[in-house]
Amino acid sequence: MFVFSAKAKRFSLILMAVGVISLILNFTMSEGVSHEDVTHITSHEEHSQAVVGEHATGHSEDQHASNDHHETSSHDVGHDNHHQLVNKPWSRLFVNIFFFMAISLGALFFLSIQYAAQVGWSVVVLRIMEAMSQFLIIPVLLIIGLSILGVFHVHHLWHWMAEGIMDPESPAYDSIIAGKQGYLNPGFFITRSVVYLLIWVLGAKLFRKYSLQADTGSKEEGAALWSKKRTLSAVFLVLFAVSSSMMAWDWIMSIDTHWFSTLFGWYTFAGLFVSALTVITLIAIYLKMNGYLPELNHSHLQDLGKFMFAFSVFWTYLWFSQYMLIWYSNIPEEVTYYLIRFKEYKGPFMTALALNFLFPILVMMSRDSKRNMYFVITAGIAILAGHWLDHFVMIMPGTVGVEWSIGLIDLGIFCGFMGLFIWVVFSSLAKAALVPKNHPMLTESKLHHI
Amino acid sequence: MHYESHIREPLILGDKNYHDVTVEVARPIETAPPRSWWIAFSISLLLFLWGVGNILYTIGTGIGTWGLNKTVGWAWDITNFVWWVGIGHAGTLISAVLLLFRQKWRMSINRSAEAMTIFSVIQAALFPGIHMGRIWLAYFVFPIPNQFGSLWVNFNSPLLWDVFAISTYFSVSVVFWYVGLIPDFAMLRDRAIKPVQKHVYSILSFGWGGKAKHWQRFEEVSLVLAGLATPLVLSVHTIVSMDFATSVIPGWHTTIFPPYFVAGAIFSGFAMVQTLLIIMRKMFRMEHYITIQHIEMMNIVIMLTGSIVGVAYITELFIAWYSGVEYEQYAFLNRATGPYAWAYWSMMTCNVFSPQLMWVKKWRTNIMFTFIISIVVNIGMWFERFVIIVTSLHRDYLPSSWTMFSPTFVDIGIYLGTIGFFFVLFLLYARTFPVIAQAELKTILKSSGESQKKHHTEDGHH
């Protein structure tokens, strides 16, 4: 039985406190800037926007001419910059909310795969996935909250929520965005988010419920519940396939409202899955190092490492597919997405690629390194940093444009969410045995040796 | 010994020992073929010869004998090319990806699936070859020194990447297949009575002695090749998809193409494995090795990849609308409601709706039903490529050049010819090669054999 120690609790509370302080600083400091220096910044930004425009199209006149196809509508750059400044604290928050949502959703997906594919070796780490998926409700509720604030124009994360953008009479009218009204409208958008919430949270609760039930019953009941979970996993995976893609379109792709990519849903999925695999592994190592999970051996560790490695490569494959095809065909509607990322976000953009691909390839390739906890921890931290950056690069350009920065506040907010995540996940782990009893594959997992 | 949960179904049925496995796998090679083999072989050979005639006619007369035109410059031939390459994916997926995932059920089907891969890649390679028109100049697809003439390949073109991808895939698949065959050839060598056979199989088995060191090297090489082949499985159809997706043709240029093509390829490949194995297990009485459970597993893969393909179709449709780009929107509207709507809806029915029937356990464990669906799926996947290629091209940006495509008898003849050629190769293989990787299969006899499993459970040691 795992005990959520006082020391760990203190650590997680400190992290949460750091998070709260960072959030306060995040909102107060940024507002201070936008009120005091708004004229100065606006005029400064007008200049830098024009520079971006020039970079993006080669000629700034072109940008004015083909306004329809550009994110930045140049007729009121000042207005947009004001939005970008207002957005910044919200975007910082959103990056972290989404990242932790991704981690817990990925864990839930992997949990259901364990049943759908009749996996044997992973039984000793199942409870970790269950505990991680219990966190999911918090970030999803926060995202729903954020979208309601967006509808009331408190912030401007989703460009299509801007006032008058779908109204032909308004000066802010954008005909392309208006064409998407059937899908991108506040009512349908929030309804969809609530549906995702219901599907995922219900899935997470049911898996957990059946799993705890099996602990108290007999071996036969354990086998019966296992079959029940197989059915549940099949149903859940079908719903997940649809909801995970749509979630990515809604919450992230619609930030850059003009832009579209058919691969985006799967690309987001690859990122969330590999982040979740990494966290599962790191928690397993933490437990092992603290004397728990005696059943977890080097073969389990190697298998988890293989997954981290393989899906890092898979993520890179999808990254490359999306990037290369858009770069190669160079169609203005699509390529603007990467132009701003490549020109204005080069640092985080390239770092993310290096951390998510080169690092795992170099560190995790050999069998020995996958069996060495310190190597896996190092690679794991790199992968998580890389995917945090990747989400940053997905979200920031469409919300704050060139106004981005990465600093202590981002780190602080991240720590806050980490504290909360640790609190929820560890409390959940402490509520039941670390290894499920009466799982029909339990012996297979205990004897796992490769 | 490897432990296996009692809840898992046995993979080898009946009360078998190692010798039984040997005898039953060697039987099709050591005995005269059944009459059904001769019938199938004759039909395939006739189709093949008809195809050869049509290919010679094309080479002698020119591409004008085909139904292609100026607007639809790629049609029947590239459809067939992509279809065959796609089918070729299942073999390596079964032998490499499922090896990495430690799926033991792959063991009785991997040998034939890999053979199928190799034979279908041969069919695929034929089409770009003859489409060039002057096949005697085909070596120009490779980057060759300028002494051959000042013509250098275009490294920016995905068509060139295809040359590399497919030739690499073909070579690695052949090596992988051959490595697995070595211990089985040795088994045939040891059993052979006629001197010629003994000699041939002893050359083929590379002096295999079954020593511990041999096995250790064998397993190591298999793992390394599996590691190499896994990215190759993904890369081949990824690059085939880039032949289309790097262009600016609405309906071709879309970012989901690489993984979606791979999923579709696995989908059609598994369907073809089903078609072949259902015939083979019956013809050679392999029902104890290729069990209903194997068929069910493959049906689940078909259902899964079919659903992935379905999600991709719907994503494409949705994003075409969402993009707000009128050309994209029209390309998809034209697919669903234009003059080729019949092809689109055949594709949708065969690829998206039919695999969903596999949710019913009773159907997915029914052999006749599986056989029919496996053929339906391959028809659907052929239509998928036809829809992508022909309907995207036939109405381009310039309405004055809009036209239709219809195949000539030569188009159809070459296609039928490749089907004949494929079956000729497969039927010959089935008579001379061990169709089941018996050496590998024997490693799981004690843990997954039916009678052995029952014995463990009765004894109560799990």
Interface residues (C-beta under 8 A of the other chain):
Chain A: Q118 G120 I176 G179 K180 Y183 A223 W226 V238 A241 V242 S245 W249 H258 F260 S261 T262 L263 F264 G265 W266 K306 V313 Y317 L318 S321 Q322 M324 L325 I326 Y328 S329 I331 E333 P440 M441 T443 E444 L447 I450
Chain B: Y3 E4 S5 H6 I7 R8 L100 R102 P231 L234 T238 M242 A245 T246 S247 V248 H253 T254 T255 I256 F257 P258 P259 S307 I308 V311 A312 T315 E316 I319 Y322 S323 G324 V325 H462
